[in-house]
Amino acid sequence: MSDTAVPLNSDLEEQLGRIRRQREESEKFVAEQKKLMAESMKLEHEARKLERDRMLAPWQIALSGMAAGAAFFGAGAAFVKLIGS
């Protein structure tokens, strides 16, 4: 048993090269898929946020209207008190 390396024939070297290239292509594909999945999750999160905002919009308008009404009522009461005294 000698420690000398046996030279590989050209067919075996070609197969090893093809396997390495396919592995690199697979790794690139996996990295691209991970990137696309992360982008998809980001867009899904944003869509959920917009849906939540859309559902809360009527409540926001109602509360703003009530706050404006209270402000007008307070201003009117202060005006009546100022004029009436």
LOROLUM-624916 format. One record per atom (N, C-alpha, C): residue in one letter; x negated, y, z negated. Coordinates in steps of 0.001 Angstrom, whole numbers, plus 500000, padded with zeros to 6 digits. Layout:
<sites>
AXYZ...
</sites>
This chain:
<sites>
M499174498836500000M500000500000500000M499121501239500000S499202501924501051S498393503135501164S499265504356500957D498626505433500603D499343506694500361D499421507555501607T499049507022502736T499092507819503956T500521507908504463A500886509081504960A502232509298505474A502336508708506865V503456508069507106V503697507490508420V504282508586509297P503681508833510455P504235509877511314P505631509497511794L506531510456511754L507904510218512177L507984510270513695N508795509409514237N508958509474515687N509876510643516046S509892511028517301S510621512225517712S512128512090517530D512692510886517692D514136510709517493D514520510974516043L513730510481515126L514026510675513712L513879512150513336E512853512796513853E512682514226513590E513852515035514154E514316514656515319E515450515345515943E516720515163515107Q516932513957514618Q518108513698513787Q518035514493512485L516849514521511870L516696515291510640L516937516784510890G516442517295512006G516671518697512347G518145518990512554R518843518079513239R520276518258513467R521039518223512145I520645517332511254I521310517236509938I521091518531509157R519873519062509188R519585520314508479R520417521473509044R520504521556510362R521300522630510974R522773522501510604Q523295521273510626Q524702521070510263Q524939521431508799R523977521103507949R524115521432506530R524119522950506342E523229523654507052E523206525113506964E524517525716507455E525056525183508536E526335525667509053E527450525419508042S527408524264507393S528429523955506379S528325524915505203E527109525208504781E526926526136503663E527406527538504033K527147527970505263K527647529271505721K529171529283505738F529765528189506193F531223528091506254F531818528170504857V531219527452503908V531717527465502532V531605528870501943A530482529544502194A530312530906501681A531358531844502283E531631531694503567E532637532530504216E534028532247503657Q534323530978503406Q535620530621502831Q535784531208501437K534726531167500628K534792531758499284K535040533251499366K534374533908500314K534565535349500495K536006535652500891L536555534874501816L537930535089502259L538925534814501138M538666533790500334M539561533485499214M539543534610498181A538359535169497913A538270536282496968A539041537491497496E538916537757498779E539644538873499381E541151538625499333S541549537395499560S542963537036499498S543517537232498094M542757536829497090M543204537012495708M543328538506495374K542395539301495877K542451540739495638K543707541336496261L544011540944497490L545201541456498165L546475540981497471E546461539746496986E547627539221496274E547856539992494977H546775540307494288H546884541090493053H547460542475493351E546981543084494420E547481544404494804E548952544338495199A549356543274495876A550761543112496271A551644542973495041R551172542224494035R551953542094492801R552094543438492089K551016544217492095K551064545537491460K552070546440492173L552060546426493504L553015547238494257L554451546773494016E554661545477493915E556004544951493638E556476545402492255R555576545363491279R555936545807489932R556271547297489935D555464548088490640D555735549520490720D557067549794491409R557377549011492440R558640549190493154R559820548870492242M559670547864491401M560767547508490496M560940548531489372L559853549187488979L559935550160487887L560310551562488356A560278551818489649A560548553155490174A561927553700489757P563017552923489859P564316553476489434P564336553877487959W563673553093487114W563624553431485690W562820554704485477Q561771554860486229Q560954556053486108Q561752557304486498I562540557189487553I563375558315487983I564431558626486926A565050557585486380A566091557792485367A565513558459484121L564384557990483663L563786558575482459L563324560004482716S562820560266483892S562420561638484236S563632562558484262G564742562074484792G565975562858484819G566488563151483423M566442562142482562M566896562360481182M565993563359480461A564686563278480693A563760564223480054A564017565644480562A564270565774481853A564576567107482401A565885567627481830G566883566757481715G568165567170481126G568001567614479688A567192566892478925A566953567276477538A566237568623477465A565304568839478374A564588570121478382A565544571265478721F566405571049479728F567380572083480074F568364572330478928F568789571268478256F569699571406477128F569032572215476011G567782571886475721G567053572624474682G566862574079475058A566548574328476326A566369575714476776A567694576467476684G568773575791477074G570089576435476994G570482576741475561A570215575793474677A570540576014473264A569722577169472697A568448577242473055A567602578337472571A568089579670473129F568514579681474386F569003580898475007F570288581365474320V571212580411474061V572471580769473382V572197581282471987K571265580676471300K570918581119469953K570309582517469988L569471582764470974L568816584062471103L569830585152471449I570723584857472373I571730585830472778I572823585965471718G573224584863471131G574337584861470181G574003585502468846S572753585570468487S572423586107467165S572485587587467105
</sites>
